[in-house]
Amino acid sequence: MAEHILELKNISKTFPGVTALKNVSMSVKSGEVHALLGENGAGKSTLIKILSGYHEPDKGGEILIAGSPVTFKSPKDAIQASFHTIYQELTLCPHMTVAENIVLDKQDQFKGFLQKRREYQVIATRVLRELGQTEIDPNRLVKDLSIAQQQIVEIAKAIASKAKIILMDEPTSSISQSDADRLMDIIRGLKTNGVAIIYISHRLHEIGGIADRITVLRDGELVGTVNNSDVTERDLIAMMVGRELTNVYPKREVSIGDVVLRVENLASGELFKEISFEVRKGEIFGIGGLVGSKRTETLEALFGMRPITDGKMFLNGEEFFPRTPRRAIKHGIAFVTEDRKKSGLVLCLPVYENMNMVNAQQPSFAGYLNWAKLKAIADDHRKTLHIRVSRIEQIVSSLSGGNQQKVVLAKWLDFAPKVILFDEPTRGIDIGAKTEIYSIMGDLAARGAAIVMVSSELPELISVADRIMVMQEGRMKGIVSKQEVTQEHVMSLATQKTR
């Protein structure tokens, strides 16, 4: 690998009342995959925004590209300096074609409509061919592509912009394992061509397979930079959380009680059919499968967000059809959704209002809400769940991902649900926050809740769930007990040919 293409020297960033980064220094070499790790709230997002031109660092810090100092006043400055960021929430224009998106940063180089169209096609075709992705049609609208294909378009866009440094933020959080493997091959190809990759992920097994060096942040400060070959996953966890986590997947032993939820041959149109299972009091029932297996859609039907077109559903022995989320909540069903930002939280509202979203729907005296009482409830949850927030009036969008997830959980706790549906409960949060979420789930099970959990992380599913139902393309392929479950068994069910 060549000289340092990027150097950060004593980078700090202070917001009113908060020091997000303090004297962080790191370097990245050409042709290197450099992983950036840290818990939610460690300062990774702030560092990303500084490198992307959205924030300027405090005075005293310095950014050098190929040895020359640079100052980013805007994202355009970062792009012009050969720096390209691929965010977890992709920034493509969905109603434009693949070709138009790929050349989006080069628009001012073309003159005339027809010339633009021809040049778009030439550049997009060439770049996609370089990536070995000739099956993606440059004329296709981006909204019609899969998430994995959209990520490839983002990478193609970076290559078309002649990016020398590409920052990837949680690139595999929403794609299948096979798509993730394909992405790793693309990253290796970029590395061979001398492109530097800054790779952010909470999936440590990915880091071990792709990174050359690893930089760890904690509480806005640099913990250290290490060679990947010199450390284990346990070493990295200790660096991130400041202590050794002896049990990454804490599983509380809970006595399993009577059946709370039972579904028989459940169907929702053509989405899924013939789904049958039961969940008992104190049980964590896992649902596994590849992306597209309709696991989320199944939970949405149980919560009244999708119509049940066939089959039966029973709650505590009595037949029940949710029909609407309001009716599901009224009968004791809670739903912690996969996308906390879109459907779990109201990002512009403070923490205490988000925590009381369900409480506020309950009957109140003379129709008025007792906000003093609701704030006291929120403050209790803040302490119990160890939510890192300066005050409960803080806007929830300013919290880290792990703390946002705890706020989503908190809004259901006073409701004391009989059934809790968790859809990817630890997606996009760090290892320390994950461990806390598992402990909270264990506490809820111990209180008698029946838990249904969808997860794409097999180690998580196998470690936390008491039983696992495997789905494929909207069909149930089998239910596996904790005693007989292995990753190979689950994957064989998830990928077996449908008859």
C-alpha positions as CSV (number, residue, x, y, z in Angstrom):
1,M,0.0,0.0,0.0
2,A,1.2,3.5,-0.8
3,E,1.5,6.7,1.2
4,H,-1.2,8.2,3.3
5,I,-3.9,9.6,1.1
6,L,-5.8,11.0,4.1
7,E,-4.5,12.4,7.4
8,L,-6.6,13.8,10.2
9,K,-4.7,15.8,12.9
10,N,-6.3,16.8,16.2
11,I,-9.8,17.0,14.9
12,S,-12.3,18.3,17.4
13,K,-15.9,19.4,17.1
14,T,-17.9,21.1,19.8
15,F,-21.7,21.8,19.7
16,P,-23.5,23.8,22.4
17,G,-23.0,21.9,25.6
18,V,-21.5,18.8,23.9
19,T,-18.0,17.8,22.8
20,A,-18.6,15.4,20.0
21,L,-14.9,14.9,19.0
22,K,-11.7,15.7,20.9
23,N,-8.3,15.7,19.3
24,V,-8.9,12.8,17.0
25,S,-6.0,11.8,14.7
26,M,-5.9,9.0,12.1
27,S,-4.5,8.3,8.7
28,V,-5.7,6.2,5.7
29,K,-3.4,4.8,3.0
30,S,-4.2,4.4,-0.7
31,G,-5.5,1.0,-1.4
32,E,-6.4,0.4,2.2
33,V,-9.7,-0.7,3.8
34,H,-9.6,1.2,7.1
35,A,-12.5,0.3,9.5
36,L,-13.8,3.0,11.9
37,L,-15.5,1.5,15.0
38,G,-17.2,2.8,18.1
39,E,-20.4,2.6,20.0
40,N,-23.3,4.8,19.1
41,G,-22.4,8.2,20.4
42,A,-18.7,7.6,20.0
43,G,-18.3,10.4,17.4
44,K,-18.3,8.4,14.2
45,S,-21.3,10.3,12.7
46,T,-19.7,13.7,13.5
47,L,-16.4,12.6,11.9
48,I,-18.3,11.4,8.8
49,K,-20.0,14.8,8.5
50,I,-16.7,16.6,8.8
51,L,-15.1,14.5,6.1
52,S,-18.2,14.9,3.9
53,G,-18.2,18.7,4.2
54,Y,-21.4,19.1,6.3
55,H,-19.5,20.3,9.4
56,E,-16.3,22.2,9.8
57,P,-13.9,21.0,12.6
58,D,-13.0,23.4,15.4
59,K,-9.9,25.5,14.9
60,G,-6.6,23.7,15.6
61,G,-7.5,20.6,13.6
62,E,-6.2,19.8,10.2
63,I,-7.3,17.6,7.2
64,L,-4.7,16.6,4.6
65,I,-5.3,14.8,1.3
66,A,-2.2,13.5,-0.3
67,G,-0.2,15.7,2.0
68,S,-1.9,19.0,1.2
69,P,-4.2,20.7,3.7
70,V,-7.8,21.0,2.7
71,T,-10.9,22.9,4.0
72,F,-14.4,21.6,3.3
73,K,-17.0,24.4,3.4
74,S,-19.7,22.2,1.8
75,P,-20.3,18.6,0.5
76,K,-19.3,19.9,-3.0
77,D,-15.9,20.7,-1.7
78,A,-15.4,17.2,-0.4
79,I,-16.5,15.7,-3.7
80,Q,-14.1,17.9,-5.6
81,A,-11.3,16.7,-3.3
82,S,-12.0,13.1,-4.5
83,F,-13.9,12.2,-1.3
84,H,-17.2,10.4,-1.7
85,T,-19.6,9.2,1.1
86,I,-22.1,6.3,0.8
87,Y,-24.5,6.8,3.7
88,Q,-26.6,4.1,5.4
89,E,-29.7,5.8,4.0
90,L,-28.8,6.1,0.3
91,T,-28.8,9.5,-1.3
92,L,-29.8,8.6,-4.9
93,C,-32.6,10.2,-6.9
94,P,-35.2,7.4,-7.2
95,H,-37.1,8.9,-10.1
96,M,-33.9,9.3,-12.2
97,T,-32.2,6.6,-14.2
98,V,-29.1,4.7,-13.2
99,A,-27.0,6.6,-15.7
100,E,-28.3,10.0,-14.6
101,N,-27.5,9.2,-11.0
102,I,-24.0,7.9,-11.8
103,V,-23.1,11.2,-13.5
104,L,-25.0,13.4,-11.1
105,D,-21.8,15.0,-9.8
106,K,-20.6,15.7,-13.4
107,Q,-23.6,17.5,-14.8
108,D,-21.8,20.8,-15.5
109,Q,-19.3,19.0,-17.8
110,F,-21.8,18.3,-20.6
111,K,-23.3,20.7,-23.1
112,G,-26.6,20.1,-24.9
113,F,-29.4,17.6,-24.1
114,L,-28.5,14.9,-26.7
115,Q,-24.8,15.0,-25.9
116,K,-25.7,14.6,-22.2
117,R,-27.8,11.5,-23.0
118,R,-25.0,9.9,-25.0
119,E,-22.3,10.7,-22.5
120,Y,-24.4,9.5,-19.6
121,Q,-24.8,6.1,-21.3
122,V,-21.1,5.8,-22.2
123,I,-19.9,6.7,-18.7
124,A,-22.5,4.6,-16.8
125,T,-21.9,1.5,-19.0
126,R,-18.1,1.8,-18.6
127,V,-18.2,2.2,-14.8
128,L,-20.7,-0.6,-14.3
129,R,-18.6,-2.9,-16.5
130,E,-15.5,-2.0,-14.3
131,L,-17.5,-3.2,-11.3
132,G,-18.6,-6.4,-13.1
133,Q,-22.2,-5.3,-12.8
134,T,-23.3,-5.5,-16.4
135,E,-26.8,-6.9,-15.4
136,I,-27.8,-3.4,-14.1
137,D,-29.5,-1.5,-17.0
138,P,-28.3,2.2,-17.1
139,N,-31.8,3.2,-18.4
140,R,-33.6,1.7,-15.5
141,L,-35.1,4.0,-12.8
142,V,-33.3,3.7,-9.5
143,K,-36.5,3.2,-7.6
144,D,-37.0,-0.1,-9.4
145,L,-33.6,-1.5,-8.1
146,S,-33.0,-3.6,-5.0
147,I,-31.2,-2.0,-2.1
148,A,-28.0,-4.0,-3.0
149,Q,-28.2,-2.7,-6.6
150,Q,-28.7,0.9,-5.4
151,Q,-25.5,0.6,-3.3
152,I,-23.7,-0.5,-6.4
153,V,-25.0,2.6,-8.2
154,E,-23.7,4.7,-5.3
155,I,-20.2,3.1,-5.7
156,A,-20.4,3.6,-9.5
157,K,-21.2,7.2,-8.9
158,A,-18.1,7.5,-6.7
159,I,-15.9,5.9,-9.4
160,A,-17.4,8.2,-12.1
161,S,-16.4,11.2,-9.8
162,K,-12.9,9.8,-9.7
163,A,-13.1,9.4,-5.9
164,K,-9.8,8.4,-4.3
165,I,-11.4,7.9,-0.9
166,I,-14.8,6.3,-0.4
167,L,-16.5,6.3,3.0
168,M,-19.1,3.5,3.5
169,D,-21.5,3.8,6.5
170,E,-23.1,0.5,7.4
171,P,-23.3,-0.7,3.8
172,T,-24.6,-4.2,4.6
173,S,-27.2,-3.4,7.2
174,S,-30.2,-3.8,4.8
175,I,-29.0,-6.5,2.3
176,S,-28.8,-10.3,2.2
177,Q,-25.6,-12.2,2.9
178,S,-25.1,-13.1,-0.7
179,D,-25.4,-9.4,-1.7
180,A,-23.0,-8.6,1.2
181,D,-20.5,-11.1,-0.2
182,R,-20.8,-9.5,-3.7
183,L,-20.2,-6.1,-2.1
184,M,-17.0,-7.4,-0.4
185,D,-15.7,-8.5,-3.8
186,I,-16.4,-5.0,-5.2
187,I,-14.5,-3.5,-2.3
188,R,-11.5,-5.8,-2.9
189,G,-11.5,-4.7,-6.5
190,L,-11.6,-1.0,-5.5
191,K,-8.7,-1.7,-3.1
192,T,-6.7,-3.3,-5.9
193,N,-7.2,-0.1,-8.0
194,G,-5.7,2.0,-5.2
195,V,-9.0,3.5,-3.8
196,A,-9.0,4.0,-0.1
197,I,-12.1,2.8,1.8
198,I,-13.2,4.0,5.2
199,Y,-15.6,1.3,6.3
200,I,-18.0,1.7,9.2
201,S,-20.0,-1.3,10.5
202,H,-21.2,-2.8,13.8
203,R,-20.8,-6.3,12.3
204,L,-17.3,-7.3,13.6
205,H,-17.1,-10.4,11.6
206,E,-17.3,-8.3,8.4
207,I,-14.5,-6.1,9.8
208,G,-12.3,-9.1,10.4
209,G,-12.7,-10.2,6.8
210,I,-12.2,-7.0,4.9
211,A,-10.2,-4.4,7.0
212,D,-6.4,-3.8,6.9
213,R,-6.4,-1.4,9.9
214,I,-9.0,-0.4,12.5
215,T,-9.5,2.9,14.3
216,V,-11.6,2.9,17.4
217,L,-13.4,5.9,19.0
218,R,-15.0,6.1,22.4
219,D,-16.9,9.1,23.8
220,G,-15.5,11.3,21.1
221,E,-11.9,10.4,21.7
222,L,-9.4,8.2,19.9
223,V,-8.8,4.9,21.6
224,G,-6.3,3.7,19.1
225,T,-5.5,2.4,15.6
226,V,-4.5,-1.3,15.3
227,N,-3.7,-3.8,12.5
228,N,-6.6,-6.1,11.9
229,S,-4.2,-9.1,12.1
230,D,-3.1,-8.2,15.6
231,V,-6.5,-8.2,17.3
232,T,-9.5,-10.4,18.0
233,E,-13.2,-9.4,18.1
234,R,-13.0,-9.5,21.9
235,D,-10.1,-7.0,21.8
236,L,-12.2,-4.7,19.6
237,I,-15.2,-4.9,21.9
238,A,-13.1,-4.1,24.9
239,M,-11.7,-1.1,23.0
240,M,-15.1,0.2,22.1
241,V,-16.9,-0.2,25.4
242,G,-14.0,0.3,27.8
243,R,-14.5,-3.1,29.4
244,E,-14.6,-6.7,28.5
245,L,-18.0,-8.0,27.6
246,T,-18.0,-11.6,28.8
247,N,-21.4,-12.4,27.4
248,V,-22.3,-10.5,24.2
249,Y,-25.7,-12.3,23.9
250,P,-27.1,-12.4,27.5
251,K,-30.0,-14.9,27.7
252,R,-32.1,-14.8,30.8
253,E,-33.5,-18.1,31.9
254,V,-37.3,-17.7,32.1
255,S,-39.9,-20.3,32.8
256,I,-42.1,-20.7,29.7
257,G,-45.9,-20.5,30.4
258,D,-49.1,-20.9,28.5
259,V,-49.7,-20.0,24.9
260,V,-50.4,-16.3,24.4
261,L,-50.4,-16.0,20.6
262,R,-51.4,-18.7,18.1
263,V,-51.8,-18.3,14.4
264,E,-53.1,-21.0,12.1
265,N,-52.5,-21.0,8.3
266,L,-52.2,-17.2,8.3
267,A,-52.1,-15.5,4.9
268,S,-52.0,-11.9,3.5
269,G,-52.9,-12.1,-0.1
270,E,-49.8,-13.3,-2.1
271,L,-47.3,-11.9,0.3
272,F,-47.3,-14.9,2.6
273,K,-49.4,-18.0,3.1
274,E,-49.9,-21.0,5.5
275,I,-48.0,-19.5,8.4
276,S,-48.7,-21.4,11.7
277,F,-46.9,-21.0,15.0
278,E,-47.6,-20.3,18.7
279,V,-45.7,-18.2,21.2
280,R,-45.9,-18.8,25.0
281,K,-45.7,-16.5,28.0
282,G,-42.0,-15.8,28.6
283,E,-40.8,-17.2,25.3
284,I,-38.7,-15.4,22.7
285,F,-39.8,-16.8,19.3
286,G,-37.4,-15.9,16.5
287,I,-38.2,-15.6,12.8
288,G,-35.3,-16.0,10.4
289,G,-34.8,-16.0,6.6
290,L,-33.2,-14.1,3.8
291,V,-34.1,-10.6,2.7
292,G,-37.4,-10.9,0.8
293,S,-38.8,-13.8,2.9
294,K,-41.7,-11.6,4.1
295,R,-40.8,-11.7,7.8
296,T,-41.5,-8.1,8.3
297,E,-44.8,-8.4,6.4
298,T,-45.9,-11.2,8.8
299,L,-45.3,-9.0,11.8
300,E,-47.1,-6.1,10.2
301,A,-50.2,-8.4,9.6
302,L,-50.1,-9.4,13.3
303,F,-50.1,-5.7,14.2
304,G,-53.0,-4.8,11.9
305,M,-50.9,-3.0,9.3
306,R,-51.7,-5.5,6.6
307,P,-54.9,-7.4,5.9
308,I,-55.2,-11.0,7.0
309,T,-56.9,-12.7,4.1
310,D,-56.9,-16.3,5.3
311,G,-56.3,-18.3,8.5
312,K,-57.0,-17.6,12.1
313,M,-55.2,-15.7,14.9
314,F,-55.8,-16.4,18.7
315,L,-54.9,-14.2,21.6
316,N,-55.0,-15.9,25.0
317,G,-57.2,-18.6,23.5
318,E,-59.8,-16.3,22.0
319,E,-60.0,-15.7,18.2
320,F,-58.8,-12.2,17.3
321,F,-58.1,-10.2,14.2
322,P,-56.2,-7.0,14.7
323,R,-57.6,-5.1,11.6
324,T,-55.8,-1.9,12.6
325,P,-52.8,-1.0,14.8
326,R,-55.1,0.8,17.2
327,R,-57.1,-2.3,17.8
328,A,-53.9,-4.4,18.2
329,I,-52.6,-2.0,20.8
330,K,-55.9,-2.0,22.6
331,H,-55.6,-5.8,22.9
332,G,-52.1,-5.8,24.2
333,I,-49.8,-6.1,21.1
334,A,-46.8,-3.9,20.7
335,F,-44.6,-3.5,17.6
336,V,-41.0,-2.3,17.7
337,T,-40.5,-1.6,14.0
338,E,-37.3,-2.1,11.9
339,D,-36.9,1.5,10.8
340,R,-37.0,3.6,14.0
341,K,-36.5,6.9,12.1
342,K,-39.5,6.4,9.7
343,S,-42.0,4.5,11.8
344,G,-40.7,4.2,15.4
345,L,-40.1,7.8,16.4
346,V,-41.3,11.4,15.6
347,L,-37.8,12.8,15.1
348,C,-38.7,16.5,15.6
349,L,-40.3,15.9,19.0
350,P,-38.5,15.7,22.4
351,V,-37.5,12.4,24.1
352,Y,-40.3,12.6,26.7
353,E,-43.1,13.0,24.1
354,N,-41.8,10.0,22.1
355,M,-41.7,7.9,25.2
356,N,-45.3,8.7,25.9
357,M,-46.7,8.2,22.4
358,V,-48.8,5.2,23.6
359,N,-49.6,6.6,27.1
360,A,-50.9,9.8,25.4
361,Q,-53.6,7.7,23.6
362,Q,-55.1,6.4,26.9
363,P,-58.1,8.1,28.4
364,S,-57.2,11.2,30.5
365,F,-59.0,13.4,33.0
366,A,-61.3,15.9,31.1
367,G,-59.3,15.2,27.9
368,Y,-56.2,16.9,29.2
369,L,-52.7,15.3,29.4
370,N,-50.9,15.5,32.7
371,W,-47.5,16.4,31.3
372,A,-45.8,16.5,34.7
373,K,-46.8,12.9,35.2
374,L,-45.7,11.9,31.7
375,K,-42.3,13.6,32.1
376,A,-41.8,11.7,35.4
377,I,-42.6,8.5,33.6
378,A,-40.1,9.4,30.8
379,D,-37.4,10.2,33.4
380,D,-37.9,6.9,35.1
381,H,-37.4,5.1,31.8
382,R,-34.3,7.2,31.1
383,K,-32.8,5.9,34.3
384,T,-33.9,2.3,34.0
385,L,-32.8,1.9,30.4
386,H,-29.6,3.9,30.8
387,I,-30.5,6.3,28.0
388,R,-27.7,8.8,27.4
389,V,-29.5,12.1,27.1
390,S,-28.7,15.4,28.7
391,R,-32.4,16.0,29.5
392,I,-35.7,14.4,28.5
393,E,-36.6,17.6,26.6
394,Q,-33.8,16.9,24.1
395,I,-35.0,16.4,20.5
396,V,-34.9,12.7,19.8
397,S,-33.2,13.1,16.4
398,S,-30.0,14.3,18.2
399,L,-29.6,10.9,20.1
400,S,-27.4,8.1,18.9
401,G,-29.0,5.0,17.2
402,G,-28.7,2.9,20.3
403,N,-30.4,5.5,22.5
404,Q,-33.1,6.1,19.9
405,Q,-33.8,2.4,20.0
406,K,-34.2,2.5,23.8
407,V,-36.7,5.4,23.4
408,V,-38.7,3.3,21.0
409,L,-38.8,0.5,23.6
410,A,-39.6,2.8,26.4
411,K,-42.9,4.0,24.8
412,W,-44.3,0.4,25.2
413,L,-43.2,-0.3,28.7
414,D,-46.1,1.3,30.7
415,F,-48.5,-0.2,28.3
416,A,-47.5,-3.7,29.7
417,P,-48.1,-5.5,26.4
418,K,-49.0,-9.2,26.3
419,V,-47.2,-9.7,22.9
420,I,-44.2,-7.7,21.7
421,L,-43.2,-7.8,18.0
422,F,-39.5,-6.9,17.5
423,D,-38.4,-6.3,13.8
424,E,-34.6,-6.2,13.6
425,P,-34.3,-4.8,17.2
426,T,-30.5,-4.2,17.0
427,R,-30.1,-3.0,13.4
428,G,-27.5,-0.3,13.2
429,I,-26.6,-0.1,16.8
430,D,-23.3,-0.9,18.5
431,I,-22.3,-4.1,20.4
432,G,-22.7,-2.5,23.9
433,A,-26.2,-1.2,23.1
434,K,-27.1,-4.6,21.5
435,T,-26.2,-6.3,24.8
436,E,-28.4,-3.9,26.7
437,I,-31.3,-4.5,24.3
438,Y,-31.0,-8.3,24.8
439,S,-31.1,-7.8,28.5
440,I,-34.2,-5.6,28.2
441,M,-35.9,-8.3,26.1
442,G,-35.0,-10.9,28.7
443,D,-36.6,-8.7,31.4
444,L,-39.8,-8.3,29.4
445,A,-40.0,-12.1,28.9
446,A,-39.5,-12.6,32.6
447,R,-42.5,-10.3,33.3
448,G,-44.6,-12.6,31.2
449,A,-44.5,-11.0,27.7
450,A,-44.6,-13.3,24.6
451,I,-41.9,-12.0,22.3
452,V,-41.7,-12.5,18.5
453,M,-38.3,-11.3,17.1
454,V,-37.2,-11.0,13.4
455,S,-33.5,-10.8,12.9
456,S,-31.1,-11.1,9.9
457,E,-28.1,-11.8,12.2
458,L,-28.0,-15.5,12.7
459,P,-25.7,-15.5,15.8
460,E,-28.2,-13.1,17.5
461,L,-31.2,-15.2,16.5
462,I,-29.6,-18.5,17.6
463,S,-28.4,-17.0,20.9
464,V,-31.4,-15.1,22.0
465,A,-34.5,-17.0,20.7
466,D,-36.0,-20.1,22.3
467,R,-37.3,-21.4,19.0
468,I,-36.8,-20.2,15.4
469,M,-39.3,-20.3,12.5
470,V,-37.5,-20.1,9.1
471,M,-39.3,-18.4,6.2
472,Q,-38.6,-18.3,2.5
473,E,-40.5,-16.2,-0.1
474,G,-43.6,-15.9,2.2
475,R,-43.7,-19.6,3.1
476,M,-42.8,-21.3,6.4
477,K,-40.0,-23.8,5.9
478,G,-39.8,-25.2,9.5
479,I,-39.5,-24.4,13.2
480,V,-36.2,-25.3,14.9
481,S,-35.8,-25.8,18.7
482,K,-32.9,-24.2,20.6
483,Q,-31.5,-27.7,21.2
484,E,-31.1,-28.5,17.5
485,V,-30.4,-25.1,15.9
486,T,-27.2,-24.4,14.0
487,Q,-26.4,-21.6,11.5
488,E,-26.1,-24.3,8.8
489,H,-29.5,-25.7,9.7
490,V,-31.2,-22.3,9.5
491,M,-29.5,-21.4,6.2
492,S,-30.4,-24.7,4.6
493,L,-34.1,-24.1,5.4
494,A,-33.9,-20.5,4.2
495,T,-32.3,-21.4,0.9
496,Q,-34.0,-24.8,0.0
497,K,-35.9,-24.9,-3.2
498,T,-39.6,-24.2,-3.0
499,R,-41.6,-27.1,-4.4
